[in-house]
Each structure stands twice: as C-alpha cells, then as structure tokens.
C-alpha cells in the first residue's frame, strides 16, 4: 500500500529502530517466493532466500527481512549471525547450515561442512561449493 494521502494509517512492524552495528546483508529472493517485513527467512541451496515455514528448525533461519520484497528482488536481512568470514569448503556443499570441518589445504581458512543437526550449527554457508577447498562465505553465529 503506497502512502498517497497525508495521515494515511499504516501498520507498525518494528518496535525499535534498525541498529547500524548489527549485521545486515542483502540476498536475492528466490523465484516463486516473496518475503514480508519481519518474516523469518532461510537459504535455499543456491544461496537465495525463501520464507521459513511454521515449525522450521531455528538452525535454518538466517534472519528476518527488514522490508517487503518480491521474487528475484534484493531483500535486506537482519542477520542472526554476527559476522561473515571467508572460509573453505570441506567437500561439496550447498548454501545453508554448516558445522566446523577438518583442516583444509590452507591453514589460514577454517573449513565447514553441511549439517542437518540443530546442535551442530555454527553458521550458514552463503555460497555453494562443488568440492573441497573452495572459497565460500560463512555467516557465523
């Protein structure tokens, strides 16, 4: 709904302002999906966002949309993570929840592997990898 009349009634979503020191990241909304302000979102295997569904494990939820966005638009997400780091994949990897992996080829970068266990999640791979030792971005909680 566009604001076209002075004094038009709007509905409040956020009760506090967005804090600049919190991590916010833009993601493309996956084809066939849309997100709303305040909606919990997760990554699909390509690293695009889709709405989290009722009963979704919190380990899959990367954050909350700051505004409405339609399919293939960019949406700013207030992340649950506190930082994004460069890392290496420990093997083939889809975007999504990850846990710490074994040491990789380059000791400078940590390695991560996919996980489905809620208790193992240390963050989310923002990129997919075809094999081991590929550079990926990981959002850490």
Secondary structure by P-SEA (a helix, b strand, c coil): ccccccccbbbbccccccccccbbbbbbccccccccccbbbbbcccccccccccccccccccbbbcccccccbbbbbbccccbbbbbbbcccccccccccccccccccbbbbbbbcccccccccccccccccccbbbbbcc
